[in-house]
Amino acid sequence: MARDVRALIVLQSSDHVVIVGAGFGGWRLVEALRREGFDGAITLLGEETYAPYDRPPLSKHVLAGKWDVERATLATPEKIAEADVNLRLGVRAVSLDIESNAVELEDGSRVEGSHVVIATGARARRLPFSADDQILTLRNRDDELRMRLELEGLESGGVIAVIGGGFIGAEVATQLKSRGFVPIVLEALKRPLIGVLGPDVSSWLERLAVDAEIELRSDQHIDDVERGDEGFAVRFEDGSQLRADAVVVGAGALANFEWLEGSGLTLDNGVVVDENLLARESIAAIGDVARFSWPNVMGEELVRIEHWEVANVHANALAHYWMTGEGGRALMVPYFWSDQYGKKIQMLGHPRADDDVVRVSGSPDEGKWLALFSRGGVVTGIVALSQPRALMLSKHLLESPSTLELALEDAPWTN
Ligand SMILES: Cc1cc2nc3c(=O)[nH]c(=O)nc-3n(C[C@H](O)[C@H](O)[C@H](O)COP(=O)(O)OP(=O)(O)OC[C@H]3O[C@@H](n4cnc5c(N)ncnc54)[C@H](O)[C@@H]3O)c2cc1C
């Protein structure tokens, strides 16, 4: 019986996997399917005109001017040929027929597969300001090109308003400062990242901007951003204003799933999939767009996580499942990193902002620390500043349920 079920799942040479979204997760899936031995057809459809590339460098080495953007390319011509993938760029999917597994493209043509994978990621959230179309964001290579051209036209010392003090805003501000501009980070909340990491961790991180001599203004309520002859005017609700030579918004991302509306798939802040990433037997979603059932130390939660490593794990897990029938209720430990204000923040798990926090090593004064998140006495996350080894040594605390009490006795971070 078990064998029959597996035979239904396992991909055959005659199968055709159509992947929509030629970003990080889509490309990783192509590689993983081939690594697992799939020798059928793969079509990778992407609306961007660039071969799949890596996004994290855009707000780090590329923006810092240390890398040419081409260096972020993942799918080089050699790798594309080796993977024997039909890569179609500049094509946008507009709908999916879940009965025939046919993807309809903007030009009216259809691509039908035996299996379809939705890997359409997320896009930068825009804010409804008057000057919206002249405000920069950083999600893709077109954004990077636009930002590069705009920065080339600015004098050193130019003031750049960075709206949003989260991960992208902080990384962008860091690189702008390193290039001689004067970024001013405008955060709406009491502290950046308070809604993600909670009051304690966000207060330890707040001083990083100060140490890096980057101006960070919290509790900023922006009414509008306008563009005039003198550059940009950021107008605040209290009537004050800030003049800037350029404006960047880093206000989070929105999952790209609208093209699936009416398809019959369950859509709820992403494409809802099970623990094997399936929306239907032969339709899956991976990466930033997937709202997946995540078995973790607290039980099971439906989550959507915009982390590079999660898209990577998804691609590998889906390829393995479709090639072997071996699925997973294995606990996955999400990993995230961010390089900001000259420091590296790393996080394991997916804690909530209102989880309890205890700092177990270092201190903000030392510029390095490690802290545990817990809920109901069970460790739910580990966050560290400039403590990469200690963080990784502590990973097992999330691989099976660990009480905070036992974690404190075990103290793996001290090794
Ligand atoms: C500037 C930046 C810095 C980052 N830094 C970090 C970091 O330090 N650490 C970390 O963990 N994560 C980081 N991330 C997040 C990480 O890059 C993402 O989690 C990862 O790219 C997700 O992969 P994905 O394939 O789901 O989505 P994406 O890589 O976004 O790929 C989705 C692709 O689908 C395409 N697409 C969308 N709609 C359609 C359609 N209808 N038809 C066809 N194609 C479509 C998009 O154009 C895109 O090319 C960063 C992201 C950005 C933007």
Ligand as a Chemical Component Dictionary entry (heavy atoms), coordinates in Angstrom:
data_LIG
# 
_chem_comp.id                   LIG 
_chem_comp.type                 NON-POLYMER 
_chem_comp.pdbx_formal_charge   0 
_chem_comp.three_letter_code    LIG 
# 
loop_
_chem_comp_atom.comp_id 
_chem_comp_atom.atom_id 
_chem_comp_atom.alt_atom_id 
_chem_comp_atom.type_symbol 
_chem_comp_atom.charge 
_chem_comp_atom.model_Cartn_x 
_chem_comp_atom.model_Cartn_y 
_chem_comp_atom.model_Cartn_z 
_chem_comp_atom.pdbx_ordinal 
LIG C1  C1  C 0 17.532 43.399 -0.921  1  
LIG C2  C2  C 0 17.226 42.091 -0.225  2  
LIG C3  C3  C 0 18.084 41.622 0.770   3  
LIG C4  C4  C 0 17.818 40.430 1.424   4  
LIG N1  N1  N 0 18.665 40.017 2.407   5  
LIG C5  C5  C 0 18.400 38.868 3.075   6  
LIG C6  C6  C 0 19.252 38.438 4.120   7  
LIG O1  O1  O 0 20.234 39.098 4.467   8  
LIG N2  N2  N 0 18.947 37.280 4.753   9  
LIG C7  C7  C 0 17.859 36.510 4.399   10 
LIG O2  O2  O 0 17.623 35.466 5.014   11 
LIG N3  N3  N 0 17.024 36.910 3.397   12 
LIG C8  C8  C 0 17.272 38.065 2.745   13 
LIG N4  N4  N 0 16.433 38.473 1.730   14 
LIG C9  C9  C 0 15.256 37.635 1.405   15 
LIG C10 C10 C 0 15.559 36.552 0.351   16 
LIG O3  O3  O 0 16.231 37.104 -0.736  17 
LIG C11 C11 C 0 14.247 35.937 -0.078  18 
LIG O4  O4  O 0 13.722 35.250 1.042   19 
LIG C12 C12 C 0 14.392 34.977 -1.262  20 
LIG O5  O5  O 0 14.796 35.663 -2.409  21 
LIG C13 C13 C 0 13.063 34.275 -1.519  22 
LIG O6  O6  O 0 13.123 33.547 -2.704  23 
LIG P1  P1  P 0 11.802 33.347 -3.589  24 
LIG O7  O7  O 0 12.212 32.495 -4.737  25 
LIG O8  O8  O 0 10.678 32.932 -2.752  26 
LIG O9  O9  O 0 11.429 34.800 -4.128  27 
LIG P2  P2  P 0 12.223 35.750 -5.118  28 
LIG O10 O10 O 0 13.687 35.523 -5.010  29 
LIG O11 O11 O 0 11.687 37.103 -4.882  30 
LIG O12 O12 O 0 11.772 35.265 -6.577  31 
LIG C14 C14 C 0 10.456 35.383 -7.056  32 
LIG C15 C15 C 0 10.509 35.632 -8.548  33 
LIG O13 O13 O 0 9.207  35.442 -9.098  34 
LIG C16 C16 C 0 8.977  36.443 -10.070 35 
LIG N5  N5  N 0 7.522  36.612 -10.276 36 
LIG C17 C17 C 0 6.636  37.215 -9.432  37 
LIG N6  N6  N 0 5.398  37.160 -9.954  38 
LIG C18 C18 C 0 5.489  36.512 -11.146 39 
LIG C19 C19 C 0 4.545  36.130 -12.152 40 
LIG N7  N7  N 0 3.238  36.390 -12.031 41 
LIG N8  N8  N 0 5.010  35.472 -13.254 42 
LIG C20 C20 C 0 6.331  35.166 -13.385 43 
LIG N9  N9  N 0 7.263  35.517 -12.462 44 
LIG C21 C21 C 0 6.857  36.161 -11.349 45 
LIG C22 C22 C 0 9.641  37.674 -9.456  46 
LIG O14 O14 O 0 9.864  38.663 -10.424 47 
LIG C23 C23 C 0 10.919 37.054 -8.909  48 
LIG O15 O15 O 0 11.930 37.045 -9.884  49 
LIG C24 C24 C 0 16.664 39.667 1.065   50 
LIG C25 C25 C 0 15.806 40.144 0.078   51 
LIG C26 C26 C 0 16.075 41.343 -0.565  52 
LIG C27 C27 C 0 15.110 41.853 -1.622  53 
# 
loop_
_chem_comp_bond.comp_id 
_chem_comp_bond.atom_id_1 
_chem_comp_bond.atom_id_2 
_chem_comp_bond.value_order 
_chem_comp_bond.pdbx_ordinal 
LIG C1  C2  SING 1  
LIG C2  C3  SING 2  
LIG C2  C26 DOUB 3  
LIG C3  C4  DOUB 4  
LIG C4  N1  SING 5  
LIG C4  C24 SING 6  
LIG N1  C5  DOUB 7  
LIG C5  C6  SING 8  
LIG C5  C8  SING 9  
LIG C6  O1  DOUB 10 
LIG C6  N2  SING 11 
LIG N2  C7  SING 12 
LIG C7  O2  DOUB 13 
LIG C7  N3  SING 14 
LIG N3  C8  DOUB 15 
LIG C8  N4  SING 16 
LIG N4  C9  SING 17 
LIG N4  C24 SING 18 
LIG C9  C10 SING 19 
LIG C10 O3  SING 20 
LIG C10 C11 SING 21 
LIG C11 O4  SING 22 
LIG C11 C12 SING 23 
LIG C12 O5  SING 24 
LIG C12 C13 SING 25 
LIG C13 O6  SING 26 
LIG O6  P1  SING 27 
LIG P1  O7  DOUB 28 
LIG P1  O8  SING 29 
LIG P1  O9  SING 30 
LIG O9  P2  SING 31 
LIG P2  O10 DOUB 32 
LIG P2  O11 SING 33 
LIG P2  O12 SING 34 
LIG O12 C14 SING 35 
LIG C14 C15 SING 36 
LIG C15 O13 SING 37 
LIG C15 C23 SING 38 
LIG O13 C16 SING 39 
LIG C16 N5  SING 40 
LIG C16 C22 SING 41 
LIG N5  C17 SING 42 
LIG N5  C21 SING 43 
LIG C17 N6  DOUB 44 
LIG N6  C18 SING 45 
LIG C18 C19 SING 46 
LIG C18 C21 DOUB 47 
LIG C19 N7  SING 48 
LIG C19 N8  DOUB 49 
LIG N8  C20 SING 50 
LIG C20 N9  DOUB 51 
LIG N9  C21 SING 52 
LIG C22 O14 SING 53 
LIG C22 C23 SING 54 
LIG C23 O15 SING 55 
LIG C24 C25 DOUB 56 
LIG C25 C26 SING 57 
LIG C26 C27 SING 58 
# 
